[in-house]
Amino acid sequence: MTTTEVPRSIDARGMPCPGPLMSLIGAIREGSVDDVIEVLSSDEGSKTDIPAWVQKAGHDLVDVVMDDGFARFIVRKAR
């Protein structure tokens, strides 16, 4: 999946934990079911925090792509 296919992208690179996760939670709350949100994060904690929260909250982690110095999390709002 490329960035152009993702309707909402949050660039949280350089933001310390829990910023990237909080940004994702805010976007999920604002979104509708089946919305796809991308989060770009350079924070190491996001690699575990975001997938754990997505599973706990009942949404879908579509993909995690490791890029140069950051991770790209693709999340679909499921409920």
Backbone hydrogen bonds in HBPLUS format (Angstrom, degrees):
<---DONOR---> <-ACCEPTOR-->    atom                        ^
c    i                          cat <-CA-CA->   ^        H-A-AA   ^      H-
h    n   atom  resd res      DA  || num        DHA   H-A  angle D-A-AA Bond
n    s   type  num  typ     dist DA aas  dist angle  dist       angle   num
A0005-GLU N   A0002-THR O   3.00 MM   3  5.52 149.2  2.10 112.9 121.9     1
A0006-VAL N   A0003-THR O   3.07 MM   3  5.28 158.3  2.12 108.2 115.1     2
A0038-GLU N   A0008-ARG O   2.83 MM  30  6.20 162.8  1.86 157.5 163.6     3
A0010-ILE N   A0038-GLU O   2.74 MM  28  6.05 158.6  1.78 153.2 160.3     4
A0040-LEU N   A0010-ILE O   2.86 MM  30  6.19 166.8  1.88 170.4 171.0     5
A0012-ALA N   A0040-LEU O   2.79 MM  28  5.45 139.8  1.95 145.1 156.2     6
A0015-MET N   A0012-ALA O   3.03 MM   3  5.35 159.5  2.07 129.0 132.1     7
A0019-GLY N   A0016-PRO O   2.81 MM   3  5.71 145.2  1.94 138.3 141.2     8
A0022-MET N   A0018-PRO O   2.90 MM   4  6.07 164.6  1.93 163.0 168.2     9
A0023-SER N   A0019-GLY O   2.90 MM   4  6.07 154.9  1.96 154.7 161.5    10
A0024-LEU N   A0020-PRO O   3.03 MM   4  6.30 153.3  2.10 143.8 150.8    11
A0025-ILE N   A0021-LEU O   2.88 MM   4  6.18 162.9  1.91 155.2 159.7    12
A0026-GLY N   A0022-MET O   2.99 MM   4  6.19 160.0  2.03 146.3 151.3    13
A0027-ALA N   A0023-SER O   3.04 MM   4  6.28 156.4  2.10 145.1 151.4    14
A0028-ILE N   A0024-LEU O   2.86 MM   4  6.10 156.9  1.91 156.3 162.9    15
A0029-ARG N   A0025-ILE O   2.99 MM   4  6.21 160.9  2.03 149.8 154.7    16
A0030-GLU N   A0026-GLY O   3.09 MM   4  6.33 149.1  2.19 143.7 151.7    17
A0031-GLY N   A0027-ALA O   2.96 MM   4  6.00 134.1  2.18 140.7 152.9    18
A0031-GLY N   A0028-ILE O   3.20 MM   3  5.08 130.2  2.46  93.4 106.7    19
A0035-ASP N   A0032-SER O   2.99 MM   3  5.58 155.6  2.05 140.9 141.5    20
A0034-ASP N   A0077-LYS O   2.69 MM  43  5.06 169.5  1.70 150.3 151.2    21
A0077-LYS N   A0035-ASP O   2.88 MM  42  5.44 160.8  1.92 158.4 163.8    22
A0037-ILE N   A0075-VAL O   2.76 MM  38  5.23 164.7  1.79 158.1 162.9    23
A0075-VAL N   A0037-ILE O   2.82 MM  38  5.23 170.3  1.83 157.9 161.3    24
A0039-VAL N   A0073-PHE O   2.84 MM  34  5.09 153.5  1.91 143.7 152.7    25
A0073-PHE N   A0039-VAL O   2.85 MM  34  5.09 170.7  1.86 151.9 153.5    26
A0041-SER N   A0071-ALA O   2.92 MM  30  5.36 163.8  1.94 154.9 160.4    27
A0071-ALA N   A0041-SER O   2.78 MM  30  5.36 167.5  1.79 150.5 151.6    28
A0046-SER N   A0043-ASP O   3.10 MM   3  5.58 144.1  2.24 110.6 120.0    29
A0047-LYS N   A0044-GLU O   3.15 MM   3  5.78 149.9  2.25 115.2 122.2    30
A0048-THR N   A0045-GLY O   3.19 MM   3  5.80 150.7  2.28 113.5 120.3    31
A0049-ASP N   A0045-GLY O   2.84 MM   4  5.92 172.8  1.84 161.0 161.1    32
A0050-ILE N   A0046-SER O   3.08 MM   4  5.28 155.9  2.14 124.4 131.8    33
A0052-ALA N   A0048-THR O   3.11 MM   4  6.10 159.0  2.16 148.3 154.9    34
A0053-TRP N   A0049-ASP O   2.94 MM   4  6.08 162.1  1.97 152.4 157.3    35
A0054-VAL N   A0050-ILE O   2.92 MM   4  6.06 170.1  1.93 161.8 164.6    36
A0055-GLN N   A0051-PRO O   3.08 MM   4  6.22 163.9  2.11 148.2 151.8    37
A0056-LYS N   A0052-ALA O   2.99 MM   4  6.14 168.1  2.00 149.7 153.5    38
A0057-ALA N   A0053-TRP O   2.79 MM   4  5.88 156.8  1.84 156.4 162.2    39
A0059-HIS N   A0054-VAL O   2.97 MM   5  5.23 159.7  2.01 158.5 157.1    40
A0058-GLY N   A0055-GLN O   3.10 MM   3  5.15 149.1  2.20 100.7 110.2    41
A0060-ASP N   A0076-ARG O   3.02 MM  16  5.06 176.5  2.02 157.1 156.5    42
A0076-ARG N   A0060-ASP O   2.83 MM  16  5.06 163.3  1.86 149.4 155.2    43
A0062-VAL N   A0074-ILE O   2.78 MM  12  5.31 131.7  2.01 142.0 154.6    44
A0063-ASP N   A0074-ILE O   3.38 MM  11  5.11 157.1  2.44 130.2 132.2    45
A0074-ILE N   A0063-ASP O   2.87 MM  11  5.11 167.7  1.88 159.1 157.0    46
A0065-VAL N   A0072-ARG O   2.86 MM   7  4.99 161.9  1.90 142.2 147.9    47
A0072-ARG N   A0065-VAL O   2.78 MM   7  4.99 155.2  1.84 144.9 153.3    48
A0067-ASP N   A0070-PHE O   2.76 MM   3  5.32 164.0  1.79 166.6 170.3    49
A0069-GLY N   A0067-ASP O   2.94 MM   2  5.94 108.6  2.46 117.9 101.7    50
